[in-house]
Amino acid sequence: MPTLRLPAHTARTAQAIAVVAALTATFAVSGPASANTVGGGARPSSSPDWQKYVQAPAGRSVQPVSIVSTTGNVTHPSGALGKGTAVLTRPAPAAKPAWPSGTTATASSYHDGNQGNDGKPRTYVPGNAVDGNTDTFWNDADAATYPAWLQITSPTAVTLPGITVLSNSDGVPQDFTVQTWDGSTWTTQATVTGNTEVQRAVSFTTPVTTTQVRINVSKDQASSKGEYTRINEVWPGVVADPPAPSITLDFGKVVVGYPRISFAGASGNNPGVRLAFSETLQYLSDRSDFTRSDVSGGPGTDQYAVPQQGGVWTDSKTCLTGSQVCSDGLHGFRYLKISLDALPADAPYTQANGTVKINGVSLDFTPFLGTPSSYTGWFESSDQQLNQYWYDASYTNELVTDTFRPGDVDPRGADSTGLDGKLVLQDGAKRDRDPYVGDIAVSGRTTYLTHDTAVAARNVLADLADHQRSDGWIPPASINNYTLPLFDYPMWWVTSSWDYILYTGDTAYAQTYYPNLVKVLDSWYPSVTDANGLLSKGLNGTGGYGDYAFLPRTGEVTYYNTLYVQALKDAAALATSLGRTADADRWTQRAQTVSTAVNAHLWDSSTGAYLDSATGPVRHAQDGNGLAVLAGVADQAQATSALDYLARNTALPYGNSFMDNDTLVSDGTQRVYAFTSYPDIQARFLSGQADSAIDEIKRLYGWMAGHGPGTTDWEGIGAGGSLYEGAYTSAAHGWSTGVVPALTNDLLGATPTGPGFSTWSVQPHPGTVTWARGQLPTPHGPLQVSWVRGSGAQQFSLTLTAPKGTTGDVAVPVTGSAVVRIDGRTVWNGTGATGPDATLQNGYLTLHGVQPGTHTVTVTVTRTGK
């Protein structure tokens, strides 16, 4: 998870700040069929060409597109692509050298024994490194504490040409020296730096006869299990086992599903294959970048014993016997490494040597298949980069739209009988694969605008409401059996519920879960409200509660309170739609009270932006400031000031950082969340800074599109543009798809304002874009919009087709003494309205109550000035 949400449409359309006073002089809008030559840009074609940007595979059987590399003895590797037969061969290794009987080991420290990650009793004593058992290991006691040393003492002198260190993929010694004892002093025989090999042979310059060897470690590999020295075995000699033959395949982009391998045959000793998966090459090694069994200390790979007769194997969550030769099944990845290898603990059921023949690899693609025919909504513009980012984000969201299956979700108590077998929106392609409501705040809007999959959001929202706590708190997800304590996510449930109703018109959902909404807003959040009228984390036992990024924020936080204002306004709109006017009035008044308190206690006049928190070091956050604009807490002057402050102090080559300093977290000025960037981008569109919004989109989404794995949108970006949590980071995350609603709702400008698009608004914010067009699916039929910015006499031309049963407002940018016509009828003569249905404010002329059907609005110049 990590997640943030997008603001509600009602706030967007109602705000006075959602005006473009700074728009430049020449604009124009029109539909494809009536488009004129466009000044400064190409003329749009008569038929949309958006299909070329679609990323989904053509069908559910997906093949890799290329071979990245091979290691060891592999012939005809293209067989893995279905072109012949690939043969992987590995001879049995020679017997390992052994220390004399009675050899002992001591160490700088060792970890206490425990049940181990696999639930079996384990010890981590130094003697494990010389016991001849590669499954046991020495583990030092203190993480990242150096030097860590292991000393081996032989009862008799041995002559060593070198030693071989077998370590653990969760604790590879990277920098170390090897010393020998000559009876009076220690002599360094070898120095190793930057090691990444689990089995590392270390040769001496000349053979040494000694009774003692000491390994001094000064740096270990950092891993999800901590930065410890872990040595499984030290052999007295230079061991050069035949390398594991492997083939690394590239599927071209991140995919999700069950891998399938066609084996043409194998040697008769049940040779093993190990599968490692990764979204990026950077984090692909002898183990996956993440797999669900990692949670319980698994090996980081999927194992299979290949039968002599071969056959087609589909990876599934299962074990051959007991806890041996196990695989995890479903994976999200771009790269797949297949190795002829086996875990020592899987003997005798599979061996690390022999021959394996492969004549095809594929994937059973499980998520929503977003082919061109499945799109119910689409977007296209004169800017091809923006177009690609829209469809990349749609594909990212498709990857997390999947059936909830017990074996494929986070194993930390996330399975739920209420969700099993239902279509849901999960957070990430590879993990946690659990639906979080904060993610749905973004991914829900994306799915409503792209495919007929709104039920995926409803299933999750309803399930979380069904698990509401007696005090009104709503859980963020099913993980930990619905107990993960987050402070902000119940508010996202409110806003996401109103979004769902706006886009679908599902009044049955609204009626069923209205009591849950009342309870969370009128019971739980009042219990964490202080004397200033602000939410304050720490009240009512919430000191240990987290938020979308598990940030250590306490007290009065701008983000929590501006999100609260948004939730109250959305709840009021929902109540109004159900005729609950008393509730609507109460929540509207409370939203105003909280807004006043935010401005009184959290506005920092010295910087012209909202504080992150009223307590602790002074800092300013992207989340709180963006939402302050969208929720209407900020007036026009505050909105402009706050967004300008963020632009000056948070801009990076890969987006805008979510904090302006590092006083909350050490990388606050380097960490970028597309989740919190979406409200920032939307606020810029809606407050007259469309160029700034487009610039932020291009830095953020351009970076993700241009860096591995490409195409999909990351959970978070860290220092230097890296995956912010290393290998653990999800590189295909639904909460990062806000570019879809930003471009459709804000740049194209079409959005619902009443349940099920009963009413709608069209207000373009073009910025640098010359033309745009798109389609929004509604319960009444498609809402189609296209516009073109012009030059000369024609400023702007817009064409829309609205379905029956709906009405809406259309706002077009107007500069100077322009004439505005709808369907040829003049509604603004350059100085005033010619009817009651048009108003001019802040650079836009709004036509009210536009009826169903096709309409064209033109803006033409009559004179350039006095």
N, C-alpha and C positions, 0 to 999 in steps of 0.2 A: 504494500500500500504506500505510502506517502500520497497525499491527495489534497486538492482544494476544489473550490467549486465555482461555477459560473453564476453570475447574478441573474435575478429573475427578470423576465421581460417587462413586467408591470413597472418596475422601477425604471427600466431603460426608457420606456415610452413616455413615462410621466415626468421625467426629469427635465428641468429647465436647462441643465448643463449639457443635455444631449443635443447640442446645437453646434453648427459649424460657423462661427463668426469669422474664422480665419481662412475660409475657402477662397481660392484664387478665382480670377475673373471668368474663365471660360469653362463651361460644363455642357454636357448633352446626354440624353438618354433615349434609346429606342429599341424596339424589338428587332430580332434578326432580319425579318422580312422587309422592314422599312429603314434599315440602317443606312445612313448616308456616309460619305467619305469622312473618316475620322481624322481630325487634326492631330498630328504627332503620334499616330499609331495606326496599325493595320486595320483594314475594314473587316469586321467579323463575317465569317461565312454564313450562308443562309441556313445551314444545318449544324447543330452542335457537334463538336469533335472531341467531347470529353472522354469518350470510351478508350482512347489511346493511353490515358493515364492510369487506367485500372490496373491494380497490382495482383489480384488474386489468381491462383492457378486455374487452369481451364476445367479441371476435374478433381476428384478426390484422391486419385492415385498420382502422387507427385514424385518425380524422379530428380536426382541430383543433376546439376548442369555441368559440373566439371570435377576433375581430380586436382586437389591442391598440392598434395605431396604423398610420397611413400617412404617407408623406412624398411630396412632389412631385406630379406629375400622375397620379393614380390615380382611375379612375371605376369604380363598382360593385365596391368591394373585396370584398363578400360573395361574389363569384364564387369566391374562393379557398376558401370554405366549401361550394362546390358549389351555390350559389344564384345562377345566372346566370353572367355572364362578367365578370371583372375585366380592365380594360385599363390597362396601364402605358405611358406615352408619354414620350419624352425626345427633344427636338430635338438635332441635331448642334451642338456648341459652336462658337462663333466662334473664329477663329484667335487664338492667343495673341500678345500683344505681345512683341517681342524686343529685347534689348539691342543697341546698335551693335556692329558687327564690331570685334573686338579687345578686348572687355570681359574683364576678368580678375577673379579672386577670391582672397583670402587669408583665413586663419582663425587662431583662437587655437591650434588643434592639429588634426591629422587622423589618423585610424586608418590603420595599415599595411594595404597591400593583402593580399588572401588569396583563397582559393577561393570565399568567400561561402557563405551557408547553402544555396544551391542547387548548390554544387559547381562553379560557373563562376568563372573569374578575375574579380576586382573590385578597383577602386580606390575610395578614399573621399576624394579630394582636393577642396579647396574649389571648383575649377573645374567640378566635376560639377553645381554648383547653378546654373550659367549656360550649360550646354552645349546647352540645348534638348531634352535627352533625359530624359523623366520617369522612366526606369528606373534611371538612375544617381543617386547622392546623395553629399553631403558628410556624413561621420560624424566627430564629434570623437573625440579619442584616449582621453579618460579619463572613465569612468562617474561620473555625479553630481558633476562638478567644474565649478564656476561662478566667474565668468561664462564662457560659451562664446560666442565671437563670430565672425561671418562678415562680411567686408568686400568689397564689390563696387566695382570701379573702371572707369568708362567712359572711353574715349579722347576723347569729346566730351560736352558738357553735354546732359542730358536733362531734360525737364520732367515731373515725376511728380505725379499726383493722389493717389498712394499706391503700394503694392506688394502683390503677392500671394505668399504663402509656401505652397508645396506641400511637405508633409513626408511622413512615413512612418508607417504605423499602429503601427510598433514604436518610434517616437521622436518624438512630437508635441511641439513646443515649447509649453509651457503659459503661462509668464510670460516676456515679452520686450519690449524697446523697439526702435524703429526710429529711427535717427539719420541725418541728412544733413550733408554737409561744405560749408561756405560759403566755403572758401578759407583760413580761419584757425581756425575752431572747429567742433566737432560740436554739432548742435542736435537735441534729441529732438522728433520729429514725431508720435510715437504710442506709447502704452503699452498692452500687452495683458496681461491676467491671466486665469487660469483657462481658457485655450483648450483645446478638445477636438477642434477641426476639423482634419482632415488638410489641407484646402485652406482657408487663412484669408486673406481680403482685408482689408488694413489701409489705411484711407483717412486722408489728411492733412487738417488743417483747411483749408488752402489749398494749391494746387499749388506745388511747390518745384522750382526748376531747380538741378541739382547734377551733379557728376561722380562722387560717391562716396556709397554707402549702407552703413550698418553695422547689423547685427541683433545685439543683445546678449541672450543667453538666460540667465535666472537660475533656470529650473526646467523640467525635461522630464517627460513622462509616463513613469512606471515601467512596464516591460514585461518579458516573459519573456526578451527579448534584452538586457536591461540598460537602465539609465537614461542614454541618450546623446541628443545632439542629432543629428537626421538631417533634412537638408533636401534634397529631390530637385530643386527648381527654385524660383528667385525670378524672378517676372515683373515688368517695369517698368510697372505699371499696376494698376488695380483690376479683377480678373477675376471675373465672376459667372457661372459656368457654371450651366446648368439643373441643379437638384438631382436626384440619382438618385431616381426614384420607387421606393417600397418598400411592402411590406405585412408587418407583424409579426403572426404567428399564435401563439396560445396553445393548447397541447394539454392543458391542465388539470392535468397533473402530469408528472413526468419519464417519458419513454418511450425505448425503444431500438429501432433498426432502420434500414431503408433508406427515406429520404424518397422520395415519388413525387409528381410534378406533372403534371397534365393540361393541356396547352397547346392552346387552341382555334385558334391561329395566331400569326403574327408577320410583321413587315415583312420585306422581301426581303434585308436587309443582314446577316443572321445576328446579330441583337441578342443580347447576353449577359445571363444572369441570374447573380447571385452569391448564394449561400446562407450565412447566418451562423447559428450555433446557440448556444444558451446554456441552462443549467439555471436561471438567474435573469435577470430584467430588468436587474439592477444591472450585470451584466457582458456584456450584449448591446450591441454597437456595430456598426461596419462590418466587424468580424471576430468569429469565434466565441470563446467563453470557453476552449475547447481543442479542437484537432483533431489527429489523428495526424501530419499533415504539418508541424505546428509544430516537430516534433522535427528536421526537416531544413530549417527556415527557410521553410516554405510561407506562402502569403498569409493563412491563417486563415479562408478561405472555400472553398466548393465552386463551381466554375464550369461553365456549360453554354451552348452556342451553340444558340439556339432556331431550328429550321428553319421556313421560311415556312408549311409545311403543318401545323405543330403536331405533336401526338401526345403519348403518355404517356411521360414520362421517369422512370426509376427511378435514383436516385443510386447509383453504384457506384464502386469504387476503380479509376479509369481516367483516361486522358488522351486527348483527341481526336487529338492527334498529338504524338509526342515528349514534351516536357515542357510542352506548351501546352494550355490549357483542361482543367484537371485537377480531379478531385473525389475525395473521400476515401471516399464510400460510407456505411458504417454510422456512426451518431451516437447519443449519449445526450444528451437535451435536453428542455426543456419549451417553449422559445420558438424560433421559426424566423422569420428575417427574409429575405424574398425581395426583391432589388433588381434593377432593370434597370441593369446596369453591367457593365464588363469591365475586366480588367487590361490596362494598356498592353502588357505583354509577350505578351498573347494575340492581338495583331493579327498577321495580318489575318483570323484565323479567326473572331473575334467582335468586335462593336462595342459601345461604351458608350451607344449611342443607337438610337432606332427605336421600334417598338411591339411589345409582347408581350401576348397574351391568355391568361388563366388561368381555367379553369372547374372546378378541383378540386385539392385538396392532401390527401395522406394519408400514412400510414407503414406500411410492411410490418414489423410487430412480430415480432422474431426471438427474444426470450428465452422462458423458460418462461411459459406462459399460465396463471396461477393463478386460474381461475374457481372458483366454489363447488364444482362437481362434482369438481375436481381435489384438493381438500383431503382428506388422509387423517388429519390431526390438526387440532384446533381448540381455541379457548379462549374463554371468556365469563365475565364476572363482574358484580357489582353496580355496578362503577365503569366507566362508559362511556368515560372518557378512557383508562384502561388497555386496554380492549378495542380502541380505535382504534389505540393505539400498537402493539399486538401485530400487527394486520393491516397497518398501515403498514410495519412492519419486514419482515413476510412479503413484501409487494410489493417492497420494496427488494431483498430477497434473490432474488426471482424475476427482477428485472432483470439480475442478475449470473449467473444460471443460463442458460447459452447454449452453443451449439456452438462449439468452438475452430476458427476459420477463419483461415488465414494472412493474409488481407488486412484483418482486423478487429482484430488484436491489436497490442500495442505494437510499433512497428517497430525497437526497439533490441535486435535479436537474440532476440526472444521466440518466434518461430515454432519449432514442434517437430513433426517427423513422428510422434513418439509420441503427440501430443495432437490432431493435425489430424483433424477430423471427429467428435471425441468431445464428449459433454456434460461441461462443467466448471463449477466455481464460480470466477468471475473476481473481481477485487477491486472494481472500480467499473464503473458503467454507461458513463461516457464515457472513462475511463482508469484504470489502465493497460490494462485489459481483458486482464490476465494473471493466472493463478491463483497466489496466494501462500499458503503453508501457514499462516502466522499468521492470515490472514483466515479460512481454513477452520476454525480453532479455534473461531470464533464462527459463521460462516455455515454450517458443517457441521451444528452442532446445530440451527440454525434450519431447515435443509432437512429434517432427520430428523423434526422435529416438525410439519411442514406439508404436505409433498408426497412422493410416491414418486420422489424424485430423488437418493437416496443414491449412485447410481453416479457422479454429478457429483463428489462428494468422493473416491470411491475412485479414479477415473481420475487425479486430480491426485496423491493420496498415492502411488499406485503408480508414476506417472511420475517423481516426485522421487526415490523410492527407487531406481528404475532408473538414475538419474544420480548415485548416491552416489559421492563421491570415495574414492580408495583408502585415505585415512587415516580414513575413517568419517564425515566431514562430509557432511551432506545439504543440497543447495541449497534456497533458499527459494522459487524460482520458475524458470521457463524463461528469464526476461529475461537479457540479456547471455550468452546461450548457457550458462545454468545456472551462472554464475560469481559472481553478486552476493554479496559476502561479508557475511553476517549472523551474529551470534554466538548469538542466541537461537532462531532459527527451527528448527534441528534438534530442539530440545526440543519445539517445537510439533508437529513431525511425529510424535513419540512420543505425545504426549497426544491429538492428533487421530486417530491410528491406533486408540488404545484407545476413543475415543469412537465411531468408526465401527463397531468390533466390538461395543461395548455395544448400540448401537441396531439393528444389522443382523444380528448373529450370523454374519458372514461369516468362517467359520473357514478357508476356503481362502486368503483374504487374509492372515490371521494366520500361517498356516503358511508361505506364500510369502515374506513379508517379515520374518519373525522374525530371520533372520540380519542384516538391515540394522539392526534395532533393537539387537541385541547389539553390532554394530560401532560404532554412534554412541555408545552409552553406555559401552562398555568400552574403546574405543580413542580416539575424538576428545575427549570431555569429560574423561577423565583427563589428557589432554595439556595441558589448560588449567586444571588444579587445582593450587593452591598448597600450601604447607606447613601452612596452617591447615585444609586440607580443603575449601576453598571455590573455586568457579570464580573466575578472575581474568582479566578481559579485558586483553590485552597479552601474556600468555604465548603461546609457540609461534607468534609472528608474527601475533597477532590484534589488535595495536594499531589497525590501520586498519579493523577489522570494525565494521559498524553494528548496529543493532537495529531494532525495528519502526518507530521514528521517527527513525532515523539520529542518535541522541543521542550527544554526545561524552563518554560515560561510560567510565571506566577502572577497573581493579582489581577489588576485591571489591564487587559490586553486589548489593543485596538482591533486586531483581527477578530477575536471572539465577539466583541461588541458590535462591530459593523456587520458581521455575519448575522448576529442576532437581529439587528434592524432589518436586514434583508429577509430573514425568516419570518419576522412579525408581519412585514408588508405582504409577503407571499401568502401567509396564513390568512391575512385579512382579505386578500383577493379571492382565495378559495372559499372563505366563509361567505363572502358576498355572492359568489356563484351559487351557493346552496341556500341563500336567503337567510343566513345567520347574521343579521345586521348588528346585533348587540356584540357578538364576538368580534366582528370586523371592526366596529368602532373602538372597542377596548384595545385590540392589538394595534390599530393605527395610532391611537393615543400613546401607547407604550413605546412604539417605534419612535415617535417624536420625542418622548421623554429621554430615551436612551441616546438619540442623536444629539440632543442638547447637552447631555452629560458628557458624551464623547468630545464634543467641541470645547466644553468647559475644562475638562481634565486631561485630555490626551492630544490636543492640538499644540504643536511646538512652533510658536510664532517666530522663534529665532532662526529656524531653518525653513519654515513654510511647508511643513509636512507633519503627518501624524506620528507620534511616538509609537514604538512597538509596545511599550509597557510603561505604566506610571511608576513602577519600581525598578531599581537596579540601574545599570549604566544606560546612558542615553543612546538610543539607536532607533532606526526607522526601517520598517519592514515593507516589502512589496505587497504581502497579502493584505494587511490592514489598510494601507493607503489605496490600493486598487479597489477594494470593496467599499471603502468610504465614498468613493466617487460613484460607484454603481448603485449603492443603496441609498444615495441621495443625502448622506450625512454631510458631505462636502458641498458648499455652494460653488458657483462657477469659478470664483477667484481662488478658492482653496483647491479645487480640482486642478486648475492650471498650475498652481504653485507646487502642489505635491507631485504631480506627474513630471514636471520639469526637474524637481529635485531628484527624483528617482533616475531620470534620464542622465543627469549629470554625474550621479554618484554610484550607479549600479551597472552601467553599460559595460558589457564584455563582448568579445568576438563571438561568443556562443549564446548570447541572450542577455537578460538582466538578472543580476544576483538577487537572491531573496532577502538579503540584509545589506545595510550600508556599512556595517563594521563587523568585527569578529568577537564582540563581547558576549554573545549568546552561545555561539558555537565557533570552533576554531577556523572553520572555512566559510563563514557566513558571506563574505565578500566574493567567494569563488563558486559557491553552490548555486545552481540554477534549476528551478523546477518549472517545467512547462505547465504544471498544475496551477501554481500561483502566478505564472506569467499570463495565463489566459485572462483573468480579471484585469490585469495591468493593460494588456493589449486592448481588451474591450473598452476599458475606461478611456483609452486614448482615442479610439474611433468615436466614441459617443460624446467626447468633450472637445471636439474640433482639432484633434491631433492625428488625423488619419495617416499622414506621412510617417509620423513617429511610430504608429502601430505597425505599419507595413515594414518599416525598418527593423523593428524588434522581431517580427515574424521571420524575416529573412535571415537575421543573425541566428535565431534559435533553431528554426526548422531547417534552415540551410546547413547549419552545422551537423545536425543529426543525419540529414540525408547524405552528407558528404563524408561521413566517418563511419567506420564499422559499427554495426553490421549494415548500415545503409537502410533506406526505405522506412523502417519502423521508428517510432518515437519513444525515447528513453524515459525511464522513471525519474532520473535526475542526472545532471551534469556537474562534474567536479572540477577541481583545479586543472587549468590547462585544457579544458574541454574533454576531460576523461569521463568514463562511467563513474559516477560519484561514490559508489560503494564497491568499486572493483568488480570482481567476478560475480558477486552476489546481485549486482544491479540488474533489474529487468530492462532489457533493451526493446521491449514491445509492451507498452503500458497504456491502458485505456485512459487514465487520467491526464495523459499528455496530448490528447487529440483535440484540444480546444481550438486549433486552427480551423476546424470544420465549421463550428458555429460562429467563430469570429468572422470568417469570410462570407458565410451565407447570411447570418443574421445582421451583421454590422457593416461589412463592406458592400455586399449586394443590397443589404438593408431590409430584408423581409423577415418578419417574426410574428408569432401569434400573440395576441393581447387578450383573447377570451378563450375559454375552454374549447378544445377541438378546433381552433381557428375560426370559431364563430365570428370573431373579429380579429383583424390583423392590422399590421402597420408595415408600410414600405417607405424607408427613408435611407437612400444610399449615402455612403461615406466614401467617395472614390479615391481620395488621395492621389497617388501617382498612376492609378489604373485608368486606362482609356475607355474600356468597355467591360461589362460583366453581364452574365445572364445565368439563370439557374431555375431549378424547380424544387419546390418544397411539397412533400406529401402531406395531405390533410385528410381527415375522415370524409370530407365532402368531395374530394378529388384534388388534383394538383393545383397549386398556386404557382404560376410562372411569372418571372420577372426578368426583364432585360433593359439595360440602359447604355447609352453612349455619351461620352463627353465630346462636345464639338468645338468648333472654332468659328470665328467670324460672327455672323448674325445669329447663328444657332448655338446657344450655350449648352443645352442639355435636352435629351429626348429619352423618354422612358415608356416602355410598353409592358402592361401586365395583363394576365388572364386570371380572374378570380373565379373560383367554383361557386355554384349555386348554394344558397343557404349561408353565405358569408357576406360581411361588409367590412370595409376598412378605411384607413387613412393613408393618403399618399403624400409624401413631402419631397419636394424637389429643391435643389439649391438654386438660389436666385441672387444675382448681383446686378447692381445698377438699375436702370429703368427698363426692366425686361417685361415682356408680355408672356403670360402663361396661358396655354390652351389645353383643354382636355377634349379629345375627339373632335378637334377643330373649333370648340366653343371657348371663347375667351372668358377666363375666370379671374384674371388679374391684368389690368390694362397698363401697367407700368407705374401707376401711382396708388391704385386702390383696387379692392375686390369688386367684381361686377355681380356678385351674388353672395348669399349668406354662408356658402360652403367653403370659403377660402380664408385663411389667416396667414399673415406674414410675421415671422419672429426669428431673430437671430440668424438670418441668412437663408431660411427655408420658407417656402410657401407650402402650407399644408392644405390639402383638399380633403374635407371630411365626408364620411359616409359614402365612399365610393362603392357602387353596387357590383354584383356579379357580372361577368362577361369580360370582353377584351377592351382595353382602354389604352390610348396613347396620350401622354402628356408631353408637351414641348415647351421649352423656354427659349425665347428669341429676344434679341436686343433691338430696342427701338432707337435708343440714343445712348451714347457712351458717357455723357455727363453734361453739366451745365456750362 
